[in-house]
Amino acid sequence: MKTYKANTVADGFIFLEAPKWRDGKIWMSDVMGKAIYCVTEDGTTEKVCDVPGMPAGIGFLSDGSLIIASLTDRKLLRWKDSALSDFRDLSALPGPPNDFAIDAQDRIYLGNFGCDFHGGEALRPTPLVRLDPDGSITEVAPDMEFPNGAVIINDGRTLVVNETWVGRVTAFDLAEDGTLSNRRIYADLGDHQPDGMCADAEGAIWVGSYNTGDFLRVLNGGEITDRIHFDGGGVSCVIGGADGHTLFMTAYVGEEAAIAKGARQAGLFSTKVSVGAPSNV
Protein backbone atom coordinates (compact mmCIF):
# COMPACT_ATOMS: atom_id res chain seq x y z
CA MET A 1 0.00 0.00 0.00
CA LYS A 2 1.31 3.45 -0.91
CA THR A 3 1.40 6.09 1.80
CA TYR A 4 1.89 9.84 1.42
CA LYS A 5 2.80 12.89 3.45
CA ALA A 6 0.30 15.74 3.22
CA ASN A 7 1.21 19.42 3.03
CA THR A 8 -0.88 22.25 4.45
CA VAL A 9 -2.40 24.51 1.79
CA ALA A 10 -4.59 26.67 4.06
CA ASP A 11 -5.85 26.44 7.63
CA GLY A 12 -7.83 28.40 10.21
CA PHE A 13 -11.28 27.01 9.32
CA ILE A 14 -13.87 25.35 11.58
CA PHE A 15 -15.09 22.35 9.53
CA LEU A 16 -14.39 22.05 5.81
CA GLU A 17 -16.50 20.01 3.41
CA ALA A 18 -16.95 19.17 -0.28
CA PRO A 19 -13.82 20.55 -2.03
CA LYS A 20 -14.20 21.06 -5.78
CA TRP A 21 -11.50 22.07 -8.29
CA ARG A 22 -12.62 24.71 -10.79
CA ASP A 23 -11.08 27.76 -12.49
CA GLY A 24 -7.68 27.13 -10.93
CA LYS A 25 -9.03 27.13 -7.38
CA ILE A 26 -10.39 24.84 -4.71
CA TRP A 27 -13.97 25.75 -3.77
CA MET A 28 -15.18 24.41 -0.42
CA SER A 29 -17.69 24.97 2.34
CA ASP A 30 -16.86 25.76 5.97
CA VAL A 31 -19.96 24.21 7.52
CA MET A 32 -19.76 25.65 11.02
CA GLY A 33 -18.01 28.76 9.72
CA LYS A 34 -21.12 29.35 7.58
CA ALA A 35 -19.27 30.42 4.45
CA ILE A 36 -17.96 29.29 1.06
CA TYR A 37 -14.27 29.82 0.31
CA CYS A 38 -11.93 29.66 -2.67
CA VAL A 39 -8.27 28.73 -2.19
CA THR A 40 -5.51 28.79 -4.78
CA GLU A 41 -2.70 26.24 -4.80
CA ASP A 42 -0.38 28.69 -3.03
CA GLY A 43 -2.88 29.06 -0.17
CA THR A 44 -4.37 32.43 -1.08
CA THR A 45 -7.85 32.36 0.45
CA GLU A 46 -10.96 34.32 -0.51
CA LYS A 47 -14.40 34.20 1.07
CA VAL A 48 -16.97 33.75 -1.71
CA CYS A 49 -20.14 34.25 0.32
CA ASP A 50 -21.73 33.73 3.72
CA VAL A 51 -24.31 30.95 4.10
CA PRO A 52 -26.24 31.49 7.36
CA GLY A 53 -27.98 28.09 7.07
CA MET A 54 -24.65 26.22 7.20
CA PRO A 55 -23.29 25.05 3.82
CA ALA A 56 -22.56 21.37 3.22
CA GLY A 57 -22.18 19.77 -0.22
CA ILE A 58 -21.40 21.97 -3.21
CA GLY A 59 -21.20 21.41 -6.95
CA PHE A 60 -21.33 23.22 -10.29
CA LEU A 61 -24.03 23.21 -12.95
CA SER A 62 -23.09 23.36 -16.63
CA ASP A 63 -23.72 27.13 -16.71
CA GLY A 64 -21.11 27.67 -14.00
CA SER A 65 -23.60 28.20 -11.17
CA LEU A 66 -22.39 27.00 -7.79
CA ILE A 67 -25.06 24.92 -6.02
CA ILE A 68 -24.86 24.79 -2.21
CA ALA A 69 -26.71 22.48 0.19
CA SER A 70 -27.88 24.62 3.12
CA LEU A 71 -28.37 22.43 6.17
CA THR A 72 -30.50 24.21 8.72
CA ASP A 73 -33.00 25.76 6.31
CA ARG A 74 -33.18 22.60 4.13
CA LYS A 75 -32.60 24.25 0.77
CA LEU A 76 -30.30 24.20 -2.18
CA LEU A 77 -28.91 27.65 -2.90
CA ARG A 78 -27.37 29.03 -6.10
CA TRP A 79 -24.37 31.37 -6.26
CA LYS A 80 -24.25 33.12 -9.64
CA ASP A 81 -23.14 36.56 -10.77
CA SER A 82 -22.00 37.37 -7.22
CA ALA A 83 -25.49 36.80 -5.81
CA LEU A 84 -26.88 34.06 -3.57
CA SER A 85 -30.45 32.91 -4.22
CA ASP A 86 -32.80 30.05 -3.37
CA PHE A 87 -32.59 27.21 -5.88
CA ARG A 88 -34.69 24.35 -4.49
CA ASP A 89 -36.85 23.85 -1.40
CA LEU A 90 -36.00 20.54 0.31
CA SER A 91 -38.22 20.78 3.37
CA ALA A 92 -39.99 17.54 2.37
CA LEU A 93 -36.82 15.46 2.79
CA PRO A 94 -36.54 13.27 5.94
CA GLY A 95 -33.42 15.13 7.04
CA PRO A 96 -31.13 18.03 6.15
CA PRO A 97 -29.52 17.89 2.68
CA ASN A 98 -25.84 17.09 2.56
CA ASP A 99 -23.61 15.96 -0.29
CA PHE A 100 -24.47 15.35 -3.93
CA ALA A 101 -23.26 14.59 -7.45
CA ILE A 102 -24.35 16.37 -10.65
CA ASP A 103 -24.54 14.59 -14.00
CA ALA A 104 -24.00 15.96 -17.51
CA GLN A 105 -27.71 16.84 -17.80
CA ASP A 106 -27.59 18.91 -14.58
CA ARG A 107 -29.53 16.31 -12.61
CA ILE A 108 -28.55 16.34 -8.94
CA TYR A 109 -28.28 13.09 -6.94
CA LEU A 110 -28.67 14.22 -3.35
CA GLY A 111 -28.27 12.53 0.01
CA ASN A 112 -29.66 13.63 3.37
CA PHE A 113 -29.14 12.81 7.05
CA GLY A 114 -32.48 11.01 7.35
CA CYS A 115 -33.12 12.60 10.75
CA ASP A 116 -32.32 15.65 12.83
CA PHE A 117 -28.88 14.25 13.56
CA HIS A 118 -27.53 17.37 15.27
CA GLY A 119 -30.72 17.58 17.32
CA GLY A 120 -30.18 14.09 18.69
CA GLU A 121 -32.79 12.13 16.73
CA ALA A 122 -32.18 8.41 16.24
CA LEU A 123 -30.45 7.35 13.04
CA ARG A 124 -32.64 5.76 10.39
CA PRO A 125 -32.42 4.82 6.70
CA THR A 126 -33.30 7.50 4.17
CA PRO A 127 -33.72 7.74 0.39
CA LEU A 128 -31.35 9.13 -2.19
CA VAL A 129 -33.23 11.55 -4.42
CA ARG A 130 -32.75 13.02 -7.89
CA LEU A 131 -33.53 16.67 -8.56
CA ASP A 132 -34.26 17.33 -12.23
CA PRO A 133 -33.90 20.67 -14.04
CA ASP A 134 -37.69 20.82 -14.43
CA GLY A 135 -38.03 21.12 -10.64
CA SER A 136 -39.18 17.58 -9.91
CA ILE A 137 -37.79 15.49 -7.06
CA THR A 138 -37.72 11.70 -7.48
CA GLU A 139 -36.70 9.02 -5.01
CA VAL A 140 -34.10 6.91 -6.84
CA ALA A 141 -32.80 4.62 -4.07
CA PRO A 142 -34.60 3.79 -0.79
CA ASP A 143 -33.27 2.80 2.61
CA MET A 144 -29.73 4.15 2.47
CA GLU A 145 -27.68 4.52 5.66
CA PHE A 146 -26.82 8.24 5.45
CA PRO A 147 -26.06 8.66 1.73
CA ASN A 148 -23.13 11.04 1.85
CA GLY A 149 -20.32 11.72 -0.62
CA ALA A 150 -21.17 10.81 -4.22
CA VAL A 151 -19.39 10.73 -7.57
CA ILE A 152 -20.20 9.66 -11.14
CA ILE A 153 -17.64 7.41 -12.88
CA ASN A 154 -17.33 5.19 -15.98
CA ASP A 155 -18.14 8.01 -18.44
CA GLY A 156 -21.40 8.75 -16.67
CA ARG A 157 -22.62 5.17 -16.44
CA THR A 158 -22.08 4.55 -12.70
CA LEU A 159 -23.05 6.49 -9.59
CA VAL A 160 -21.08 5.69 -6.44
CA VAL A 161 -22.36 6.82 -3.01
CA ASN A 162 -20.89 6.53 0.50
CA GLU A 163 -23.18 5.08 3.18
CA THR A 164 -21.39 6.50 6.17
CA TRP A 165 -23.01 4.78 9.14
CA VAL A 166 -22.37 1.26 7.85
CA GLY A 167 -18.87 1.74 6.39
CA ARG A 168 -20.04 0.94 2.89
CA VAL A 169 -19.60 2.36 -0.59
CA THR A 170 -22.56 1.56 -2.84
CA ALA A 171 -22.68 1.63 -6.65
CA PHE A 172 -25.57 1.91 -9.12
CA ASP A 173 -25.87 1.67 -12.87
CA LEU A 174 -26.86 5.15 -14.07
CA ALA A 175 -29.09 5.20 -17.15
CA GLU A 176 -29.32 8.00 -19.70
CA ASP A 177 -32.70 9.01 -18.27
CA GLY A 178 -31.26 9.38 -14.76
CA THR A 179 -32.70 6.19 -13.29
CA LEU A 180 -30.59 3.96 -11.06
CA SER A 181 -30.47 0.16 -11.10
CA ASN A 182 -28.28 -2.81 -10.11
CA ARG A 183 -27.60 -1.59 -6.59
CA ARG A 184 -24.46 -3.32 -5.30
CA ILE A 185 -21.55 -3.00 -2.90
CA TYR A 186 -18.58 -1.20 -4.44
CA ALA A 187 -16.54 -1.60 -1.25
CA ASP A 188 -17.08 -2.74 2.32
CA LEU A 189 -14.75 -0.53 4.35
CA GLY A 190 -15.36 -2.22 7.71
CA ASP A 191 -14.61 0.17 10.55
CA HIS A 192 -13.93 3.11 8.21
CA GLN A 193 -16.87 5.50 7.95
CA PRO A 194 -16.62 7.12 4.51
CA ASP A 195 -17.59 10.79 4.30
CA GLY A 196 -16.71 12.64 1.08
CA MET A 197 -15.20 11.20 -2.06
CA CYS A 198 -13.77 11.82 -5.51
CA ALA A 199 -12.70 9.68 -8.46
CA ASP A 200 -9.45 9.42 -10.40
CA ALA A 201 -8.72 8.79 -14.09
CA GLU A 202 -8.72 5.02 -13.61
CA GLY A 203 -12.21 4.97 -12.06
CA ALA A 204 -10.91 4.30 -8.55
CA ILE A 205 -12.28 6.44 -5.74
CA TRP A 206 -10.65 8.33 -2.91
CA VAL A 207 -12.74 8.50 0.28
CA GLY A 208 -12.28 10.46 3.47
CA SER A 209 -12.80 8.32 6.58
CA TYR A 210 -13.75 10.72 9.33
CA ASN A 211 -13.64 8.35 12.29
CA THR A 212 -10.16 6.98 11.45
CA GLY A 213 -8.55 10.14 10.03
CA ASP A 214 -7.72 8.43 6.75
CA PHE A 215 -7.98 9.16 3.06
CA LEU A 216 -8.10 5.90 1.13
CA ARG A 217 -7.87 5.06 -2.56
CA VAL A 218 -10.32 2.20 -3.10
CA LEU A 219 -10.85 -0.08 -6.10
CA ASN A 220 -14.15 -1.66 -7.12
CA GLY A 221 -14.38 -4.70 -4.87
CA GLY A 222 -12.80 -3.01 -1.85
CA GLU A 223 -9.03 -3.25 -2.32
CA ILE A 224 -7.28 -0.25 -0.70
CA THR A 225 -4.18 0.77 -2.67
CA ASP A 226 -3.18 4.13 -1.13
CA ARG A 227 -3.53 5.86 2.25
CA ILE A 228 -2.93 9.25 3.85
CA HIS A 229 -3.46 9.53 7.60
CA PHE A 230 -4.28 12.51 9.81
CA ASP A 231 -4.51 12.76 13.57
CA GLY A 232 -8.10 13.88 13.42
CA GLY A 233 -10.93 13.42 10.94
CA GLY A 234 -10.64 12.84 7.21
CA VAL A 235 -13.56 14.62 5.56
CA SER A 236 -13.54 15.00 1.77
CA CYS A 237 -11.23 15.30 -1.23
CA VAL A 238 -10.82 16.12 -4.91
CA ILE A 239 -8.05 15.69 -7.49
CA GLY A 240 -7.03 18.81 -9.39
CA GLY A 241 -4.23 21.32 -9.49
CA ALA A 242 -2.40 22.74 -12.48
CA ASP A 243 -0.78 19.35 -13.03
CA GLY A 244 -4.00 17.38 -12.56
CA HIS A 245 -2.21 15.11 -10.09
CA THR A 246 -2.78 16.90 -6.78
CA LEU A 247 -5.12 15.37 -4.23
CA PHE A 248 -6.68 18.11 -2.10
CA MET A 249 -8.13 16.99 1.23
CA THR A 250 -10.19 18.69 3.91
CA ALA A 251 -9.47 17.40 7.41
CA TYR A 252 -10.16 18.32 11.00
CA VAL A 253 -7.04 18.00 13.13
CA GLY A 254 -8.30 18.89 16.61
CA GLU A 255 -10.51 17.42 19.29
CA GLU A 256 -14.02 16.83 17.96
CA ALA A 257 -15.62 18.45 21.00
CA ALA A 258 -13.96 21.73 20.00
CA ILE A 259 -15.90 21.98 16.74
CA ALA A 260 -19.07 23.13 18.49
CA LYS A 261 -17.02 25.80 20.26
CA GLY A 262 -15.86 27.22 16.93
CA ALA A 263 -12.23 26.17 17.26
CA ARG A 264 -10.49 26.79 13.95
CA GLN A 265 -8.64 23.50 13.60
CA ALA A 266 -9.71 22.42 10.12
CA GLY A 267 -7.53 22.81 7.06
CA LEU A 268 -7.03 22.11 3.37
CA PHE A 269 -4.13 19.79 2.63
CA SER A 270 -2.55 18.37 -0.52
CA THR A 271 -0.27 15.67 -1.83
CA LYS A 272 0.82 14.48 -5.28
CA VAL A 273 -0.73 11.21 -6.46
CA SER A 274 0.29 8.94 -9.32
CA VAL A 275 -3.17 8.69 -10.93
CA GLY A 276 -4.58 12.04 -11.91
CA ALA A 277 -8.02 13.56 -12.26
CA PRO A 278 -10.65 12.26 -14.68
CA SER A 279 -10.62 13.96 -18.06
CA ASN A 280 -13.91 15.77 -17.36
CA VAL A 281 -12.51 17.60 -14.30
Secondary structure, 3 states (H helix, E strand, C coil): CEECCCEEEEEEECCEEEEEEECCEEEEEECCCCEEEEECCCCCEEEEEECCCCEEEEEECCCCCEEEEECCCCEEEEEECCEEEEEEECCCCCCCEEEEEECCCCCEEEEECCCCHHHCCCCCCEEEEEECCCCCEEEEEEEECCEEEEEEECCCCEEEEEEHHHCEEEEEEECCCCCEEEEEEEEECCCCCEEEEEECCCCCEEEEECCCCEEEEECCCCCEEEEEECCCEEEEEEEECCCCCEEEEEEECCCHHHCCCCCCCEEEEEEECCCCCCCCC
